[in-house]
């Protein structure tokens, strides 16, 4: 039955993780993995999460199904984190939100919803974008198109080129996917003025914006990171938002995220949300409970919420501090290339500007694991490995 099948290549980033694990070099560095790490190279459980889990262990009384959309009380939690507690959109009933298995689950449901109900819609994604975006939407039969984003010549944003391409080629009814903050994989974010231009264009052209909010709190702040998303939400008639709680709550393996749908009226939102429920039922039927219960417990407990906000701040400050330190040490050790742009990037990832040849030399000769694109995970840098990293880059770059 399966003799005609051919093996397919695995995800290159996952292969990178495996190669690092097998490497026996005591100085090896993993800058490929997409999870937060502390200075000891460990992904910790937040104290606020541990306390919330203790509360759940004491109070939880059932393991019954949650229902298609997840815990009903979690809907408000998602919306408050995305739009703010006093959002007029929420007060008007124009937004409905479902718990999903991570941000990936939210994107998959969004893809199936679009495929079934917005016939002929194409998905516009940044070049580059998160490696799974195209796979998810292509699996739902949706054509994906690239818009320019990263400029290797300046290690910056090609915004003029981005808008020129969209103005020339995007059609009414298409879907425009943008990263809310901490762009994965480049670390280059849209600024306030960019969000204003994109929002105006979305309305003029009749596009459906889909915002991927996977890293809230890891850039400049929990509210600051979603300022662009909130501006867009306040101006457009319709919008989809896929968000993840994996990073800012550190609950990666518990697979917790959300899909929100904003419509022009409450009635329209409810109608669309019922159709989203059909997509969920056909995918995974019902979401897992634990992660959402943890997040809801933290957000609705003032003491735990305050502690969680402090922990997010600490993670963010560590990442941004590592950016500053990495740039400084590279300069101090005499690297010829200017890496100062790394300080201006945000989130866990950086397009380092290293060439494919340089990346592969770092991997083969120095056991430093960076994606072939030059994308590195800043969270993998630590006080114990930063000197070795910088000296190795110097040897490769000159």
C-alpha positions as CSV (number, residue, x, y, z in Angstrom):
1,X,0.0,0.0,0.0
2,X,2.8,2.4,0.8
3,X,5.6,1.2,-1.5
4,X,5.0,4.0,-4.0
5,X,5.7,6.7,-1.3
6,X,8.8,8.8,-1.2
7,X,10.2,10.3,2.0
8,X,10.1,14.0,2.3
9,X,12.7,16.3,3.9
10,X,11.9,17.3,7.4
11,X,11.7,20.8,8.8
12,X,15.2,22.3,8.5
13,X,14.9,24.0,11.9
14,X,13.9,20.8,13.6
15,X,16.9,19.1,11.9
16,X,19.1,21.8,13.3
17,X,17.9,21.0,16.8
18,X,18.7,17.3,16.3
19,X,22.1,18.0,14.9
20,X,22.9,20.2,17.9
21,X,21.8,17.5,20.3
22,X,24.1,15.0,18.7
23,X,27.1,17.3,18.7
24,X,29.7,16.3,21.3
25,X,31.5,19.7,21.3
26,X,31.3,21.1,24.9
27,X,31.3,24.6,23.4
28,X,28.3,24.0,21.1
29,X,25.6,26.7,20.9
30,X,22.0,26.3,19.8
31,X,20.8,29.5,18.2
32,X,18.1,27.8,16.1
33,X,15.5,26.6,18.6
34,X,12.5,28.9,18.8
35,X,11.8,28.9,22.6
36,X,12.9,31.3,25.3
37,X,15.9,30.2,27.4
38,X,17.4,31.6,30.5
39,X,21.1,32.2,31.0
40,X,21.6,28.5,31.8
41,X,20.1,27.5,28.5
42,X,16.9,26.2,30.3
43,X,13.3,27.0,29.4
44,X,11.9,27.7,32.8
45,X,8.3,27.4,34.1
46,X,7.2,30.9,35.3
47,X,6.5,31.2,39.0
48,X,3.1,32.7,38.2
49,X,2.3,29.5,36.2
50,X,3.4,27.2,39.0
51,X,1.2,29.1,41.4
52,X,-1.8,29.0,39.0
53,X,-1.3,25.2,38.5
54,X,-1.3,24.7,42.3
55,X,-4.7,26.5,42.4
56,X,-6.0,24.4,39.6
57,X,-4.9,21.2,41.3
58,X,-6.8,22.1,44.4
59,X,-10.0,23.4,42.7
60,X,-10.3,21.5,39.4
61,X,-13.2,19.1,39.7
62,X,-13.7,17.6,36.2
63,X,-11.8,16.6,33.1
64,X,-14.9,16.7,30.9
65,X,-14.8,18.3,27.4
66,X,-14.7,22.1,27.2
67,X,-16.7,22.4,24.0
68,X,-15.7,23.5,20.5
69,X,-14.6,27.0,21.4
70,X,-12.9,26.1,24.7
71,X,-13.8,27.5,28.1
72,X,-16.4,30.2,27.7
73,X,-14.8,32.4,30.4
74,X,-11.5,32.3,28.4
75,X,-13.0,34.3,25.5
76,X,-12.9,37.6,27.5
77,X,-9.3,36.9,28.6
78,X,-8.2,36.6,25.0
79,X,-9.9,39.8,24.0
80,X,-8.6,41.8,27.0
81,X,-5.0,40.8,26.3
82,X,-5.3,41.6,22.6
83,X,-7.4,44.8,22.5
84,X,-7.3,46.0,26.1
85,X,-10.0,45.8,28.8
86,X,-11.8,48.9,27.7
87,X,-12.0,48.1,24.0
88,X,-15.0,49.6,22.2
89,X,-14.9,46.7,19.8
90,X,-15.4,44.2,22.7
91,X,-18.1,46.4,24.2
92,X,-20.0,46.5,20.9
93,X,-19.8,42.7,20.6
94,X,-17.9,42.9,17.3
95,X,-15.3,40.4,18.3
96,X,-15.6,36.7,19.1
97,X,-12.7,34.6,20.2
98,X,-12.0,30.9,20.4
99,X,-9.4,29.0,22.4
100,X,-7.1,27.0,20.1
101,X,-4.2,24.5,20.3
102,X,-1.5,27.1,20.1
103,X,-1.1,29.9,17.6
104,X,-0.6,27.2,14.9
105,X,-4.0,25.8,15.6
106,X,-5.5,29.3,15.3
107,X,-3.9,29.7,11.9
108,X,-5.1,26.3,10.7
109,X,-8.7,27.1,11.7
110,X,-8.3,30.6,10.0
111,X,-7.0,28.9,6.8
112,X,-9.9,26.5,6.7
113,X,-12.4,29.2,7.4
114,X,-11.0,31.4,4.6
115,X,-10.8,28.5,2.2
116,X,-14.4,27.5,2.7
117,X,-16.0,30.9,2.8
118,X,-13.8,33.4,1.0
119,X,-13.5,31.8,-2.4
120,X,-10.6,32.8,-4.5
121,X,-8.8,34.7,-1.7
122,X,-5.1,34.6,-1.8
123,X,-2.8,34.9,1.2
124,X,-0.1,37.6,1.1
125,X,2.8,37.0,3.4
126,X,6.1,38.8,4.1
127,X,9.3,37.6,2.4
128,X,10.5,36.0,4.6
129,X,7.9,34.8,7.1
130,X,7.5,32.1,9.7
131,X,8.3,28.8,8.0
132,X,4.9,27.2,8.7
133,X,2.7,30.0,7.4
134,X,2.6,28.9,3.8
135,X,2.3,25.2,4.6
136,X,-0.7,25.8,6.8
137,X,-2.6,27.8,4.1
138,X,-1.4,25.8,1.2
139,X,-2.8,22.7,2.9
140,X,-6.2,24.4,2.9
141,X,-5.9,25.0,-0.8
142,X,-5.1,28.7,-0.5
143,X,-2.5,30.3,-2.8
144,X,0.2,32.2,-1.1
145,X,2.0,35.3,-2.5
146,X,5.0,37.1,-1.2
147,X,5.4,40.8,-0.5
148,X,8.9,42.3,0.0
149,X,9.9,42.8,3.6
150,X,13.5,42.1,4.5
151,X,16.3,44.1,2.8
152,X,19.6,42.2,3.0
153,X,21.6,45.2,1.9
154,X,20.5,47.3,4.8
155,X,19.3,44.6,7.3
156,X,16.2,46.7,7.4
157,X,12.6,46.9,6.2
158,X,11.6,47.3,2.5
159,X,8.4,49.1,3.2
160,X,8.2,51.1,0.0
161,X,8.7,47.9,-2.0
162,X,6.2,46.1,0.1
163,X,3.5,48.7,-0.5
164,X,4.3,49.0,-4.2
165,X,3.9,45.2,-4.7
166,X,0.6,45.1,-2.7
167,X,-0.8,48.1,-4.6
168,X,0.1,46.5,-7.9
169,X,-1.0,43.0,-7.3
170,X,-3.3,42.5,-4.3
171,X,-6.9,42.1,-5.2
172,X,-10.1,42.9,-3.3
173,X,-11.0,39.9,-1.1
174,X,-7.3,38.8,-0.6
175,X,-6.0,38.2,2.9
176,X,-3.0,40.2,4.1
177,X,-1.0,38.5,6.9
178,X,1.1,40.8,9.1
179,X,3.1,40.0,12.2
180,X,1.9,42.0,15.2
181,X,5.4,42.4,16.7
182,X,8.7,40.6,17.0
183,X,8.7,39.5,13.4
184,X,9.7,35.9,13.0
185,X,12.3,35.3,11.5
186,X,13.8,38.8,11.0
187,X,13.1,40.7,14.2
188,X,12.3,43.7,12.1
189,X,9.0,45.2,13.1
190,X,6.5,47.5,11.4
191,X,6.4,51.0,13.1
192,X,3.3,53.1,13.9
193,X,3.5,55.0,10.7
194,X,3.6,51.7,8.7
195,X,0.6,50.4,10.4
196,X,-1.3,53.5,9.5
197,X,-0.4,53.2,5.8
198,X,-1.3,49.5,5.7
199,X,-4.6,50.0,7.5
200,X,-5.6,52.7,5.0
201,X,-4.6,50.4,2.1
202,X,-6.5,47.5,3.5
203,X,-9.7,49.6,3.6
204,X,-9.1,51.1,0.2
205,X,-8.5,47.8,-1.5
206,X,-11.0,45.7,0.4
207,X,-8.5,43.2,1.9
208,X,-9.0,41.0,5.0
209,X,-6.2,41.5,7.5
210,X,-4.9,38.5,9.4
211,X,-2.6,39.5,12.3
212,X,-0.3,36.8,13.8
213,X,0.4,37.9,17.4
214,X,2.7,35.2,18.7
215,X,5.2,37.2,20.8
216,X,3.2,39.8,22.8
217,X,5.3,41.3,25.5
218,X,8.7,40.3,24.0
219,X,9.4,43.5,22.1
220,X,8.7,46.7,24.0
221,X,5.8,45.8,26.3
222,X,2.5,44.0,26.5
223,X,0.5,47.0,25.4
224,X,3.2,48.6,23.2
225,X,3.7,45.5,21.1
226,X,0.0,45.4,20.0
227,X,-0.4,49.2,19.4
228,X,-0.3,48.6,15.6
229,X,-2.8,45.7,15.8
230,X,-5.1,47.8,18.0
231,X,-4.9,50.8,15.6
232,X,-5.8,48.5,12.7
233,X,-8.7,46.8,14.6
234,X,-10.2,50.2,15.4
235,X,-10.3,51.2,11.7
236,X,-11.1,48.1,9.7
237,X,-14.6,46.5,9.3
238,X,-13.3,42.9,9.5
239,X,-10.2,41.2,10.8
240,X,-8.7,37.9,12.0
241,X,-6.2,37.6,14.8
242,X,-4.3,34.4,15.6
243,X,-2.4,34.7,18.9
244,X,-0.2,32.4,21.0
245,X,0.3,32.1,24.8
246,X,3.2,29.8,24.4
247,X,5.9,32.5,24.7
248,X,4.7,35.1,27.1
249,X,3.4,32.4,29.6
250,X,6.1,29.9,28.8
251,X,3.5,27.1,28.3
252,X,4.9,25.8,25.0
253,X,3.9,22.1,25.4
254,X,0.4,22.9,26.7
255,X,-0.5,24.3,23.3
256,X,-2.6,27.3,24.1
257,X,-3.6,30.1,21.7
258,X,-6.7,31.9,20.3
259,X,-8.4,32.8,17.1
260,X,-10.4,36.0,17.1
261,X,-12.7,37.3,14.5
262,X,-13.8,41.0,14.2
263,X,-16.8,41.9,12.1
264,X,-18.7,45.1,11.2
265,X,-21.6,44.2,13.6
266,X,-22.2,41.9,16.5
267,X,-24.6,39.9,14.4
268,X,-22.1,39.4,11.6
269,X,-19.4,38.4,14.2
270,X,-21.7,35.8,15.7
271,X,-22.5,34.4,12.3
272,X,-18.9,34.1,11.2
273,X,-18.0,32.6,14.6
274,X,-20.5,29.8,14.1
275,X,-18.8,28.9,10.9
276,X,-15.4,29.0,12.6
277,X,-16.9,26.4,15.0
278,X,-17.5,24.1,12.0
279,X,-13.8,24.4,11.0
280,X,-12.7,23.6,14.6
281,X,-15.0,20.6,14.8
282,X,-13.5,19.2,11.5
283,X,-9.9,19.8,12.8
284,X,-9.5,18.8,16.4
285,X,-13.1,18.8,17.7
286,X,-12.2,20.5,21.0
287,X,-9.1,22.2,22.4
288,X,-7.0,21.0,25.4
289,X,-7.9,22.6,28.7
290,X,-4.9,23.0,30.8
291,X,-3.0,25.9,29.2
292,X,-6.1,28.1,29.0
293,X,-7.0,27.4,32.6
294,X,-3.6,28.5,33.7
295,X,-3.7,31.7,31.6
296,X,-7.2,32.5,32.8
297,X,-6.3,31.8,36.5
298,X,-3.3,34.2,36.2
299,X,-5.2,37.0,34.4
300,X,-8.2,37.0,36.8
301,X,-6.0,36.9,40.0
302,X,-4.5,40.4,40.6
303,X,-1.5,39.1,42.5
304,X,-0.6,36.5,39.9
305,X,-1.2,38.9,37.0
306,X,1.2,41.4,38.5
307,X,3.8,38.7,39.0
308,X,3.3,37.4,35.5
309,X,3.7,40.9,34.1
310,X,7.0,41.2,36.0
311,X,8.2,37.9,34.6
312,X,7.4,39.0,31.0
313,X,9.3,42.2,31.6
314,X,12.3,40.2,32.9
315,X,12.3,37.9,29.8
316,X,11.9,40.9,27.5
317,X,14.7,42.9,29.2
318,X,17.0,39.9,29.1
319,X,16.5,39.5,25.3
320,X,16.9,43.2,24.6
321,X,19.9,43.3,26.9
322,X,21.5,40.4,25.0
323,X,21.0,42.3,21.8
324,X,22.9,45.3,23.2
325,X,25.7,43.1,24.7
326,X,26.1,41.0,21.5
327,X,26.5,44.2,19.3
328,X,29.0,45.6,21.8
329,X,31.1,42.5,22.1
330,X,31.2,42.0,18.4
331,X,32.5,45.5,18.0
332,X,35.0,45.2,20.8
333,X,36.5,42.0,19.5
334,X,37.2,43.7,16.1
335,X,34.6,42.1,13.8
336,X,34.8,44.1,10.5
337,X,31.0,43.9,9.8
338,X,28.7,46.4,11.5
339,X,26.1,44.5,13.5
340,X,24.5,47.5,15.2
341,X,21.2,46.7,13.5
342,X,20.7,43.8,15.9
343,X,19.9,46.3,18.6
344,X,17.0,47.8,16.7
345,X,15.4,44.4,16.0
346,X,12.8,43.0,18.5
347,X,11.8,39.6,19.9
348,X,13.7,36.4,20.1
349,X,14.9,36.2,16.5
350,X,17.4,38.2,14.4
351,X,18.3,38.0,10.8
352,X,22.0,38.3,11.5
353,X,23.2,39.2,8.0
354,X,25.5,36.2,8.0
355,X,25.9,34.5,4.6
356,X,25.0,30.8,4.0
357,X,28.8,30.0,3.7
358,X,29.5,31.8,7.0
359,X,26.6,30.0,8.8
360,X,27.7,26.6,7.6
361,X,31.3,27.3,8.6
362,X,30.2,28.3,12.1
363,X,28.2,25.1,12.3
364,X,30.9,22.7,10.9
365,X,34.0,24.2,12.6
366,X,32.7,25.8,15.8
367,X,29.5,23.9,16.6
368,X,27.4,27.1,16.5
369,X,23.9,26.2,15.1
370,X,22.2,29.0,13.1
371,X,19.6,28.5,10.4
372,X,20.9,28.6,6.8
373,X,19.0,32.0,6.3
374,X,21.2,33.5,9.0
375,X,18.3,33.7,11.4
376,X,19.5,33.2,15.0
377,X,17.6,32.9,18.3
378,X,18.9,35.6,20.5
379,X,17.5,33.8,23.6
380,X,20.2,31.1,22.9
381,X,23.0,33.6,23.7
382,X,24.2,33.6,27.3
383,X,26.9,35.1,29.5
384,X,28.7,31.8,29.3
385,X,28.8,31.5,25.5
386,X,28.8,35.0,24.2
387,X,32.5,35.4,24.1
388,X,33.0,32.1,22.2
389,X,30.2,33.1,19.9
390,X,31.7,36.5,19.1
391,X,35.2,35.2,18.6
392,X,33.9,32.5,16.3
393,X,32.0,35.1,14.2
394,X,35.1,37.2,14.0
395,X,37.1,34.2,12.6
396,X,34.4,33.6,10.0
397,X,33.5,37.1,9.1
398,X,36.9,38.8,9.5
